[in-house]
Amino acid sequence: MTQYMLSVHTVEGVENYMNEEAMQAAFKAVDEFNQELQAVGAWVFGCGLHPANTATVVDGTKDETLITDGPFAESKEQLGGFWVIEAADLDAALDWAAKGSKACAQPVEVRPLQGE
């Protein structure tokens, strides 16, 4: 089995849900999706992230470490959360991503994790 990261993408400054009811429905759908992943043994880890403006970037590539507030990428599109799953192949991971995208009502990117 290969592990894949299913990344949920959001757009900064754009409301993801039309209203509170839509947001609560998405939370419920994501919880059900998580339970399905766990029930079939595909779940490795998953979580949502706080907004990108809460990020801190640490750059230790020079003689002195530089710490800056804010996200690394200066972009309106940001990572909003993710799942790490195990799937038999890319097609299976894409099927899970389609279900996850429907549940959270956001686009989901699929990327295989590198092996050990």
N, C-alpha and C positions, 0 to 999 in steps of 0.2 A: 504494500500500500504506500502511496505517495502522500506526503502532506502538502496541503495547499493553503495559502492565505487568501481569504475572501475579504477584500477591503471595501468598506462602505465609504463612499465619497459624498461630501456635502459642498455647497457653495456658500462661502462666507457672506453674511448679510441677507441671505434669502431664507425665508421661513420654509422649513421643510414640510410643514403640515398646515392645512387651511385653518384649522381651529383645534381647540383642546380635545374635542371628541375624536378627530382624526389622529391626533398624536397618541391618545390612549389606545385607540384601535391598533396602531402600529406597534406600540409597546406589547400589547397582548399577542399580536401575530408573531413578533420576534420571540417572545417567550415560548410560544408553541413551536416555532421553528427550532429553537435551542433544544427543547425537549425531544423533538423528533431526531435531531442529530445525535443526542445522547442515547436515545433508545436503540438506535441501530449501530452504535459504536463508532460513529464518524467524528464525534466531538473530541477535540483536543483542548481548545481554549477559545474564548471569545469575550469581547467586552466593547462597550462604547467608550468614547474619549470625551474629555472636557473640551470646550472650544479651543481653537488654535491659538487664541491670544493668551492662553494660560501656559503655553509652552516656554521652555528655556533651552537654548542651544549651547552646548559645551563643545568648544573646539580645542582639543589638546594636541593638535598637529604641529604646533610651533614650540619654541622654547618656553613661552609663557602661555598658560591656558586662558582662553578668552571665553567669557560667559556673557551671553546676550539674551534679553527678553524677546519673546515672540517666536513664531514658527521659523523653521529653517528656510522653507520655500516661501518666497514672496508671491503668493498666488491667491486668487479668490477661491479656488478649489482646494479643499482640505480633506484630510483623512478624518472621518467621524467615528470610526470604530472598525472592528475586524473580527473575523473568526479564523481559527486555524483548525482545519479538518483533515481527516484521512479519507482518501478516495482511491478506488481501484485505478482510475485513469482520469485524463483531462475531461473527457465527456461526462463522467460522473460528477466531477468537481463543478463543471458548468451547470449541470442540473441542480446541484445544491445552491449555486450562486443565484440561479433564476428564482428559486424558492426564497432565498434570503433577501433578494432585491424586492420581490413582491411583498414580503413581510415588513421590511423597514421602509418601503416606498422610496428607495434611493438606489442609484446605480451601484453595482458591485464589480470590482475588478478581481480577476482570478490570477494568481501567480504561484507556481510551484516553489516549495522551499528547497534549498540546496541540501544535498545529502551530507552525512557526517564526514 
